[in-house]
Amino acid sequence: MAALTIFPAIDLKGGQVVRLAEGDMDRATVYGDDPAAQARLFAKAGATHLHVVDLDGAFAGASVNGTAVESIIAAFPGKVQVGGGIRDRAGVDRWLALGVDRVIIGTAALKDPEFVKSAARDLPGRIVVGVDARDGMVATEGWADVSDVRVEDLARRFEDAGVAALLFTDVGRDGLLKGCNVEATVALARAVAIPVIASGGVADIHDIHALRPHVADGIEGVITGRALYDGRLDLAEAIAAGQG
């Protein structure tokens, strides 16, 4: 069985490393002011992949923390995936030109699916669709709005587009250490042929162990942020558990 990839997260707000509670910008905890140094720490612990989010960009609809992301890319020897405010092809191309491995598109996947499909076809393996859910419905605009589209329905729209993965986040758990929504994540992975990355609520090593058996169902990896920063999850241990 393939390994479960562990993606430590660096969320950026005003150039600082932060974590939000349920995607609320007013409920941000600052963990550091040197994103590159944080990326190096994750690499030292054995991380080969990194998940970076431009939180300001997600709300602004355009890149805001570009300088910080560039510093992370320069500092991290592995693969970096970036999301937040990427709403057009120019935004995609800009990040890829800077050395990002994969670009995550969320809001535009719902509002401009043809753009996402076109990018995925032109750039195989480089486009990840962010599927953010609140009570099973797709949330957009930095999770500020909840649509009337079900998660599985949005995911199926990209079934044949060459999308590298779906990033599924349970907004109601994100940043709260409630535990990953394994049931909903597995259900999505089984509903589509696209690999799924779990996100939102990882509390400790038990979440990694709970997801690991479902690699065969299509779960490619898991993103963890606050549990790492709060010392509830040891990254090296998580990586080892993901490898089985």
Secondary structure, DSSP 4 states (H G I P E B T S, - for coil): ----EEEEEEEEETTEEEEEETTEEEEEEEEES-HHHHHHHHHHTT--EEEEEEHHHHHHTS-S-HHHHHHHHHH-SSEEEEESS--SHHHHHHHHHTT-SEEEE-HHHHH-HHHHHHHHHHSTT-EEEEEEEETTEEEETTTTEEEEEEHHHHHHTTTTTT--EEEEEETTTTTTTS---HHHHHHHHHHSSS-EEEES---SHHHHHHHGGGGGGTEEEEEE-HHHHTTSS-HHHHHHHHH-
